[in-house]
Amino acid sequence: MTASTACDILVIGGGIAGLSLAAEVAARLAASRQSASGQAAAGQNRGSSGGVVLVEAEPTLGYHTSSRSARQLIPSYGPPVIQHLTVRTLALIRAAEADLPEPVLAPRSFLLIGDEEPVRDRASAHMHPVMPAEALGLAPELRPEAFSAAGLDTTSVACNTDALLDYHRERLTAAGGRIVTGQRVQAARRTGSPGRQRWEAAADGMRFEAPVVVNAAGAWADIVAEIFGARPQGLTPYRRTAAVVDVERPLDAGAPMVADAGDRFYYRPEGRQVLISPSEREPSVAEDSRPRDADVQALVELVNTVTTMGITGVARAWTGLRTETPDGLPAVGWDPAVPGFFWLAGQGGYGFQTSSAIAELAAGILLAEGVENGAREALSPARHQV
């Protein structure tokens, strides 16, 4: 009979969302254990001392969406609550950088181009309008006839996502947390007497026991919810393709990320190459997505039409899934009907740029600590379960 691994909180999903939350919770529990009271927060609240275990179905962490990010954090991108969480995430990452060997963030502005109305509709307090001539000075590869209006976000930054994942991984393990990969949770049941109930979760070759389960399974989050008897959130995975291409005229290292306000493309420098994307939003099943040659070729032709970079070849291409709730905002909080089941899903294209702030929010809710960042109600899973 397979022995069970017991813990206080079982996090399902090893992308940036699950990993950052697991690290934040483990760090808080470790700090509580070392406090003057000598009592672990987990022991006070849940009657266990097993800490945090993160279980990931794939052999490595960050395998799906988190490894296929645009690596850009844009405070002007998304609705107000997302922008608020992005600003807070940037502050938390910058605070963490003081203890890291190298920075995670680097300056890289975000330039939005297009017709006047869509640019105006996408603008926010973090973006200011610029004249087309100024935009061409920042991105001289653009063809002047390709746009009539532009907005610039100078608070946008490049993000070393690998370094950020490593930071959360090291923080989790330093706080006594455990990471288990290659184990897909396939069944679960609630056991125990009232007040002392626990989840028993069976994976491919292991079993886990915990009073609390966090569902951070990305595109598979609704599937995981059904395993635990929770109603789905109505999540939809959407394809997003990207490619790194060779060009005749490389961009300057300090060039901005350029995006079309009509969501037809974006691009940014990638060393001497350029990363490009069609910004597509095509519904998909939960899967290990792969790029389609025809999509990549159409993108190359489009970017060659609106710029003078002169794409000469595709070095590599990939497709990830951006999973969204019906209203486009993440679902963060306790399930309204299933005890001990916590949602951390539907980050869409905002995963990295909101990760630290959402981890802070979610940890505060999980550990019954103060939550004062204004996002709790907006992200509540109770708002649109189907």
Helices and strands as residue ranges (DSSP letters): E 4-6, E 9-12, H 16-33, H 41-46, E 52-55, G 65-68, E 72-73, H 80-97, E 105-107, E 110-114, H 116-122, E 128-130, H 132-138, G 144-146, E 149-153, E 157-159, H 161-174, E 178-180, E 187-191, E 198-202, E 207-210, E 212-215, G 218-220, H 221-227, E 236-247, E 257-260, E 266-270, E 273-277, E 282-283, H 293-306, E 311-324, E 331-334, E 341-345, G 348-350, H 351-366, G 381-383
